[in-house]
Amino acid sequence: MKQALLLALSMLTLLTIGISANAEKIFRWQDDAGTWHYSATPPAEQPAETVNIKAPPTSGSVAEKSENPITEEKTEGKAKEQSTAESEFKKSAEVAAEDNALTRKNCENAKKNLANLTSHPRMRINDEETGEVRYLGQDEHSDWMKRSKEEVRKYCN
């Protein structure tokens, strides 16, 4: 049981790190009607631009609100001027489905972690710094509970 909890907590940590490190390329193109399309694969019949999506900063620092988290890199064709309405990021159905699946998985993990922390006030973990197995202190347990509650609010609403 304790090993399963430790495994779940380790997987959640790796998942969280993986999410922020996984900045995929998204392709953007405009059809003949003037509609912008976004996809993980570029269209074969026309040129597309690559849209790089940066993960938000994970530290407590506050980024400038005027910064745009999307940077564009031209891969084919000419650069086109766009109005602010055209430059808004619209997710394709495929990307939205992937996001929803990932959010559901994060919600499940967050709920499991919170349930384990709630039902087990004394938990053993592998200390990453020393490599030894130790028990969480009361303050650490409270911090983990707080983080788990925040993750449940973030992913399950």
ROGUKE-386556 format. One record per residue (C-alpha): x, y, z; residue number from 0; residue in one letter. Coordinates in pm, whole numbers, plus 50000, padded with zeros to 5 digits. Layout:
BEGIN
{{X,Y,Z},NUM,A}
...
***
This chain:
BEGIN
{{50000,50000,50000},0,M}
{{50277,50240,50094},1,K}
{{50473,50146,49785},2,Q}
{{50168,50215,49572},3,A}
{{50131,50557,49733},4,L}
{{50497,50632,49678},5,L}
{{50470,50519,49319},6,L}
{{50161,50738,49266},7,A}
{{50333,51043,49414},8,L}
{{50644,50980,49205},9,S}
{{50436,50944,48890},10,M}
{{50248,51265,48965},11,L}
{{50576,51450,49009},12,T}
{{50712,51313,48682},13,L}
{{50386,51393,48505},14,L}
{{50394,51751,48630},15,T}
{{50754,51792,48515},16,I}
{{50674,51630,48182},17,G}
{{50379,51857,48116},18,I}
{{50582,52174,48158},19,S}
{{50878,52038,47960},20,A}
{{50664,51912,47672},21,N}
{{50630,52210,47442},22,A}
{{50507,52062,47115},23,E}
{{50500,52226,46776},24,K}
{{50159,52320,46648},25,I}
{{50105,52412,46283},26,F}
{{49882,52696,46169},27,R}
{{49745,52769,45823},28,W}
{{49470,52970,45660},29,Q}
{{49222,52813,45417},30,D}
{{49074,52975,45106},31,D}
{{48780,53111,45310},32,A}
{{49019,53291,45545},33,G}
{{48967,53058,45843},34,T}
{{49271,52978,46056},35,W}
{{49333,52611,46137},36,H}
{{49563,52460,46403},37,Y}
{{49690,52102,46414},38,S}
{{49980,51885,46534},39,A}
{{50043,51783,46172},40,T}
{{50092,52028,45886},41,P}
{{49864,52013,45582},42,P}
{{50017,51853,45273},43,A}
{{49846,52081,45020},44,E}
{{49956,52424,45148},45,Q}
{{50230,52597,45350},46,P}
{{50192,52626,45727},47,A}
{{50354,52826,46005},48,E}
{{50496,52661,46317},49,T}
{{50354,52790,46646},50,V}
{{50571,52715,46949},51,N}
{{50381,52711,47275},52,I}
{{50585,52796,47582},53,K}
{{50493,52656,47922},54,A}
{{50410,52918,48187},55,P}
{{50681,52984,48448},56,P}
{{50658,52731,48731},57,T}
{{50842,52938,48990},58,S}
{{50670,53196,49206},59,G}
{{50787,53476,48977},60,S}
{{50528,53689,48808},61,V}
{{50568,53722,48434},62,A}
{{50483,54044,48258},63,E}
{{50117,54044,48168},64,K}
{{50187,54198,47830},65,S}
{{50404,53903,47721},66,E}
{{50247,53674,47466},67,N}
{{50319,53307,47555},68,P}
{{50303,53207,47189},69,I}
{{50601,53272,46965},70,T}
{{50575,53209,46598},71,E}
{{50845,53092,46364},72,E}
{{50792,53107,45990},73,K}
{{50864,52771,45821},74,T}
{{50712,52820,45476},75,E}
{{50554,53096,45273},76,G}
{{50544,53471,45332},77,K}
{{50481,53640,45664},78,A}
{{50128,53785,45674},79,K}
{{50006,54075,45881},80,E}
{{49725,53980,46113},81,Q}
{{49467,54167,46312},82,S}
{{49438,54096,46684},83,T}
{{49122,53894,46626},84,A}
{{49307,53664,46383},85,E}
{{49603,53619,46614},86,S}
{{49396,53463,46893},87,E}
{{49486,53100,46945},88,F}
{{49202,52860,46860},89,K}
{{49248,52494,46942},90,K}
{{49151,52229,46694},91,S}
{{48917,51954,46807},92,A}
{{49212,51712,46818},93,E}
{{49424,51930,47045},94,V}
{{49125,52009,47267},95,A}
{{49051,51635,47304},96,A}
{{49412,51567,47404},97,E}
{{49400,51851,47656},98,D}
{{49075,51719,47804},99,N}
{{49216,51367,47838},100,A}
{{49529,51497,48009},101,L}
{{49323,51714,48243},102,T}
{{49103,51415,48336},103,R}
{{49414,51205,48408},104,K}
{{49564,51484,48621},105,N}
{{49233,51511,48808},106,C}
{{49232,51138,48882},107,E}
{{49594,51150,49007},108,N}
{{49529,51457,49221},109,A}
{{49224,51294,49382},110,K}
{{49418,50973,49453},111,K}
{{49705,51168,49606},112,N}
{{49469,51371,49823},113,L}
{{49285,51056,49937},114,A}
{{49615,50889,50029},115,N}
{{49739,51192,50217},116,L}
{{49407,51225,50400},117,T}
{{49387,50861,50505},118,S}
{{49758,50823,50591},119,H}
{{49885,51096,50824},120,P}
{{50223,50922,50846},121,R}
{{50380,50860,50504},122,M}
{{50716,50726,50397},123,R}
{{50889,50873,50095},124,I}
{{51221,50837,49917},125,N}
{{51416,51151,49996},126,D}
{{51550,51279,49662},127,E}
{{51841,51461,49825},128,E}
{{51974,51176,50041},129,T}
{{51827,50878,49856},130,G}
{{51700,50739,50187},131,E}
{{51350,50638,50285},132,V}
{{51202,50866,50552},133,R}
{{50870,50977,50697},134,Y}
{{50711,51307,50600},135,L}
{{50714,51560,50880},136,G}
{{50392,51729,50988},137,Q}
{{50476,52049,50799},138,D}
{{50566,51858,50484},139,E}
{{50248,51652,50509},140,H}
{{50046,51974,50542},141,S}
{{50225,52124,50241},142,D}
{{50159,51814,50033},143,W}
{{49792,51821,50137},144,M}
{{49768,52186,50038},145,K}
{{49931,52119,49699},146,R}
{{49704,51820,49637},147,S}
{{49393,52027,49716},148,K}
{{49514,52298,49477},149,E}
{{49569,52037,49204},150,E}
{{49220,51894,49258},151,V}
{{49075,52246,49222},152,R}
{{49289,52312,48916},153,K}
{{49226,51989,48724},154,Y}
{{48884,51875,48846},155,C}
{{48672,52187,48793},156,N}
***
